């Protein structure tokens, strides 16, 4: 059972990472300073995602970014 939770945690965390990279790339395309601030401060990337991020699947990417990290953390804790 531990291996299943570990695998689910890894998949969810990887999905969150991919969505985070999509947000970060868009922040760097918008302005270089926004990309660096988003890289250093997660709260600014959250602000950027809700206010300036324009994508056809905006809410899916935002949900994947934050939901993936939360689900990954939960599954990692359950794997102990």
TORVO-762133 format. One record per atom (N, C-alpha, C): residue number from 1; x, y, z; residue in three letters. Coordinates in pm, whole numbers, plus 32768, in hexadecimal, padded with zeros to 4 digits. Layout:
<badrens>
[NUM [X Y Z] "ALA"] ...
</badrens>
This chain:
<badrens>
[1 [8052 7F89 8000] "UNK"] [1 [8000 8000 8000] "UNK"] [1 [8057 807F 8000] "UNK"] [2 [80C8 8074 8045] "UNK"] [2 [8122 80E7 8049] "UNK"] [2 [8156 810B 7FBF] "UNK"] [3 [8171 80A6 7F6F] "UNK"] [3 [81A8 80BE 7EE9] "UNK"] [3 [8141 8104 7E90] "UNK"] [4 [80C2 80E1 7EA1] "UNK"] [4 [8059 8122 7E51] "UNK"] [4 [804D 81B5 7E76] "UNK"] [5 [804C 81D2 7EF8] "UNK"] [5 [8043 825D 7F23] "UNK"] [5 [80BF 82AC 7EF9] "UNK"] [6 [8132 826C 7EFE] "UNK"] [6 [81AD 82AF 7ED3] "UNK"] [6 [81A7 82CF 7E3E] "UNK"] [7 [8177 8271 7DEF] "UNK"] [7 [816C 8287 7D5F] "UNK"] [7 [8105 82F3 7D3F] "UNK"] [8 [8093 82F0 7D83] "UNK"] [8 [802D 8358 7D6E] "UNK"] [8 [8062 83E2 7D97] "UNK"] [9 [80AD 83E7 7E04] "UNK"] [9 [80E9 8465 7E2E] "UNK"] [9 [814E 8499 7DCA] "UNK"] [10 [819B 843F 7D91] "UNK"] [10 [81FD 8467 7D2C] "UNK"] [10 [81BA 849C 7CAE] "UNK"] [11 [8151 8458 7C81] "UNK"] [11 [8109 8483 7C09] "UNK"] [11 [80C5 850A 7C1F] "UNK"] [12 [8086 851B 7C93] "UNK"] [12 [8043 859A 7CB0] "UNK"] [12 [80A8 860C 7CBC] "UNK"] [13 [8117 85F3 7CFD] "UNK"] [13 [817E 865A 7D0A] "UNK"] [13 [81BC 867E 7C83] "UNK"] [14 [81CF 861B 7C30] "UNK"] [14 [8205 8634 7BAB] "UNK"] [14 [81A4 8687 7B56] "UNK"] [15 [8123 866A 7B62] "UNK"] [15 [80BF 86BA 7B1C] "UNK"] [15 [80BD 8749 7B4C] "UNK"] [16 [80CA 875B 7BD0] "UNK"] [16 [80D1 87E3 7C07] "UNK"] [16 [814D 882D 7BD8] "UNK"] [17 [81BC 87E5 7BCD] "UNK"] [17 [8238 8823 7B9D] "UNK"] [17 [822B 884F 7B0C] "UNK"] [18 [81ED 87FD 7AB9] "UNK"] [18 [81DC 8820 7A2C] "UNK"] [18 [8185 889E 7A1F] "UNK"] [19 [811A 88A4 7A6B] "UNK"] [19 [80C3 891B 7A67] "UNK"] [19 [810B 8996 7A9D] "UNK"] [20 [815F 8985 7B02] "UNK"] [20 [81AC 89F4 7B3A] "UNK"] [20 [820E 8A29 7AD2] "UNK"] [21 [824C 89D0 7A87] "UNK"] [21 [82AB 89F9 7A1F] "UNK"] [21 [8261 8A46 79B0] "UNK"] [22 [81E8 8A1B 798F] "UNK"] [22 [8199 8A64 792A] "UNK"] [22 [817D 8AF2 795A] "UNK"] [23 [8158 8B01 79D9] "UNK"] [23 [8141 8B87 7A10] "UNK"] [23 [81C2 8BDA 7A10] "UNK"] [24 [8230 8B9C 7A35] "UNK"] [24 [82AF 8BE3 7A3C] "UNK"] [24 [82DE 8C0E 79B2] "UNK"] [25 [82CD 8BBB 794D] "UNK"] [25 [82F3 8BE1 78C5] "UNK"] [25 [82A1 8C57 7896] "UNK"] [26 [821F 8C57 78B4] "UNK"] [26 [81CB 8CC7 788D] "UNK"] [26 [81F3 8D47 78D7] "UNK"] [27 [821C 8D3A 7955] "UNK"] [27 [824A 8DAF 79A0] "UNK"] [27 [82C9 8DE8 7963] "UNK"] [28 [8326 8D93 7939] "UNK"] [28 [83A0 8DC2 78F8] "UNK"] [28 [8382 8E01 7870] "UNK"] [29 [831E 8DCD 7828] "UNK"] [29 [82F9 8E08 77A8] "UNK"] [29 [82BB 8E92 77BB] "UNK"] [30 [8274 8EA4 7828] "UNK"] [30 [8235 8F24 7844] "UNK"] [30 [829F 8F8F 7862] "UNK"] [31 [82F7 8F71 78BE] "UNK"] [31 [8367 8FC9 78E1] "UNK"] [31 [83CC 8F76 792F] "UNK"] [32 [844A 8F92 7918] "UNK"] [32 [84B3 8F42 7958] "UNK"] [32 [84AE 8F52 79F0] "UNK"] [33 [8493 8FCA 7A20] "UNK"] [33 [848F 8FDE 7AB1] "UNK"] [33 [841B 8F91 7AF0] "UNK"] [34 [83AC 8F82 7AA8] "UNK"] [34 [833B 8F35 7ADD] "UNK"] [34 [8360 8EA2 7AE8] "UNK"] [35 [83AE 8E72 7A89] "UNK"] [35 [83DB 8DE8 7A8E] "UNK"] [35 [8437 8DCE 7B03] "UNK"] [36 [8496 8E2A 7B1A] "UNK"] [36 [84F2 8E18 7B8B] "UNK"] [36 [84AA 8E24 7C11] "UNK"] [37 [844E 8E82 7C1C] "UNK"] [37 [8403 8E8F 7C98] "UNK"] [37 [83AB 8E15 7CAE] "UNK"] [38 [836E 8DE2 7C43] "UNK"] [38 [831D 8D6A 7C4D] "UNK"] [38 [836F 8CF0 7C72] "UNK"] [39 [83EB 8CEC 7C44] "UNK"] [39 [8445 8C7F 7C65] "UNK"] [39 [846D 8C83 7CF8] "UNK"] [40 [8481 8CFB 7D2C] "UNK"] [40 [84AF 8D0A 7DB6] "UNK"] [40 [843E 8D0F 7E1C] "UNK"] [41 [83CA 8D3D 7DF2] "UNK"] [41 [835B 8D50 7E50] "UNK"] [41 [82DD 8D0F 7E16] "UNK"] [42 [82B2 8CA4 7E54] "UNK"] [42 [823D 8C5C 7E24] "UNK"] [42 [81BD 8CAC 7E2E] "UNK"] [43 [81B6 8D07 7E8F] "UNK"] [43 [813D 8D59 7E9D] "UNK"] [43 [812A 8DB6 7E26] "UNK"] [44 [8198 8DE9 7DEF] "UNK"] [44 [8189 8E3D 7D79] "UNK"] [44 [815A 8DEA 7D01] "UNK"] [45 [818A 8D70 7CF5] "UNK"] [45 [815D 8D1B 7C87] "UNK"] [45 [80C9 8CFB 7C95] "UNK"] [46 [809A 8CEE 7D0F] "UNK"] [46 [800B 8CDC 7D27] "UNK"] [46 [7FBD 8D57 7CFB] "UNK"] [47 [7FEF 8DCD 7D1E] "UNK"] [47 [7FB1 8E4A 7CF3] "UNK"] [47 [7FB3 8E55 7C5A] "UNK"] [48 [8024 8E36 7C1E] "UNK"] [48 [8031 8E3B 7B8D] "UNK"] [48 [7FCF 8DDB 7B4A] "UNK"] [49 [7FC0 8D64 7B83] "UNK"] [49 [7F68 8D00 7B47] "UNK"] [49 [7ED8 8D30 7B44] "UNK"] [50 [7EAB 8D72 7BAC] "UNK"] [50 [7E20 8D9D 7BB2] "UNK"] [50 [7E06 8E1F 7B66] "UNK"] [51 [7E68 8E76 7B5D] "UNK"] [51 [7E4E 8EFA 7B22] "UNK"] [51 [7E80 8F09 7A93] "UNK"] [52 [7EF5 8ED6 7A72] "UNK"] [52 [7F32 8EF4 79F1] "UNK"] [52 [7F40 8E7D 7994] "UNK"] [53 [7F2E 8E06 79C5] "UNK"] [53 [7F41 8D8D 7975] "UNK"] [53 [7EC9 8D7C 7918] "UNK"] [54 [7EE2 8D7F 7896] "UNK"] [54 [7E79 8D6E 7832] "UNK"] [54 [7E98 8CF3 77DF] "UNK"] [55 [7E45 8C90 77ED] "UNK"] [55 [7E56 8C13 77A6] "UNK"] [55 [7DCB 8BD7 7793] "UNK"] [56 [7DBA 8B89 772B] "UNK"] [56 [7D35 8B4F 7712] "UNK"] [56 [7D0E 8AEB 777E] "UNK"] [57 [7D6F 8AB0 77C1] "UNK"] [57 [7D54 8A51 782D] "UNK"] [57 [7D8B 8A87 78B1] "UNK"] [58 [7D73 8B06 78CB] "UNK"] [58 [7DA9 8B4A 793F] "UNK"] [58 [7D87 8B03 79C2] "UNK"] [59 [7D09 8AE5 79D7] "UNK"] [59 [7CDE 8AAD 7A57] "UNK"] [59 [7D0C 8A1D 7A68] "UNK"] [60 [7D1A 89D5 79FC] "UNK"] [60 [7D4E 894D 7A04] "UNK"] [60 [7DE2 894F 7A2D] "UNK"] [61 [7E2D 89AE 79F8] "UNK"] [61 [7EBB 89B8 7A19] "UNK"] [61 [7ECD 89E8 7AA9] "UNK"] [62 [7E80 8A4A 7AD3] "UNK"] [62 [7E8A 8A7A 7B5D] "UNK"] [62 [7E61 8A0C 7BBF] "UNK"] [63 [7DF5 89C7 7BA0] "UNK"] [63 [7DCA 8959 7BF7] "UNK"] [63 [7E2E 88E8 7BFA] "UNK"] [64 [7E6B 88CB 7B87] "UNK"] [64 [7ED1 8863 7B83] "UNK"] [64 [7F4D 8888 7BD0] "UNK"] [65 [7F71 8907 7BCC] "UNK"] [65 [7FE8 8935 7C13] "UNK"] [65 [7FD8 8928 7CAA] "UNK"] [66 [7F6F 895E 7CDE] "UNK"] [66 [7F5E 895E 7D6F] "UNK"] [66 [7F1F 88DD 7DA2] "UNK"] [67 [7EC4 88A4 7D55] "UNK"] [67 [7E88 8825 7D7E] "UNK"] [67 [7EEB 87B2 7D78] "UNK"] [68 [7F43 87B5 7D15] "UNK"] [68 [7FA8 874C 7D0A] "UNK"] [68 [8008 874C 7D7F] "UNK"] [69 [802F 87C2 7DAA] "UNK"] [69 [808A 87CC 7E1C] "UNK"] [69 [8045 879E 7E9C] "UNK"] [70 [7FC8 87C6 7EAE] "UNK"] [70 [7F7F 879F 7F27] "UNK"] [70 [7F64 8709 7F28] "UNK"] [71 [7F33 86D2 7EB9] "UNK"] [71 [7F1B 8643 7EB3] "UNK"] [71 [7F9C 85F2 7EC0] "UNK"] [72 [8005 8622 7E82] "UNK"] [72 [8086 85DE 7E8D] "UNK"] [72 [80B6 85D8 7F1D] "UNK"] [73 [80A4 8645 7F65] "UNK"] [73 [80CC 8648 7FF2] "UNK"] [73 [8078 85E9 8046] "UNK"] [74 [7FF6 85E6 802C] "UNK"] [74 [7F9E 858D 8077] "UNK"] [74 [7FC3 84FB 805E] "UNK"] [75 [7FD9 84D7 7FE0] "UNK"] [75 [7FFC 844D 7FC1] "UNK"] [75 [8084 8428 7FFA] "UNK"] [76 [80E2 8485 7FFD] "UNK"] [76 [8165 8469 8036] "UNK"] [76 [815A 844E 80CC] "UNK"] [77 [8104 8499 8110] "UNK"] [77 [80F0 8483 819F] "UNK"] [77 [80AC 83FD 81B7] "UNK"] [78 [804B 83D9 8163] "UNK"] [78 [8007 8358 8172] "UNK"] [78 [8063 82E2 8154] "UNK"] [79 [80CE 82F9 8109] "UNK"] [79 [812B 828F 80E7] "UNK"] [79 [8188 826B 8159] "UNK"] [80 [818A 82B7 81C2] "UNK"] [80 [81E5 829A 8233] "UNK"] [80 [81B7 8228 8286] "UNK"] 
</badrens>
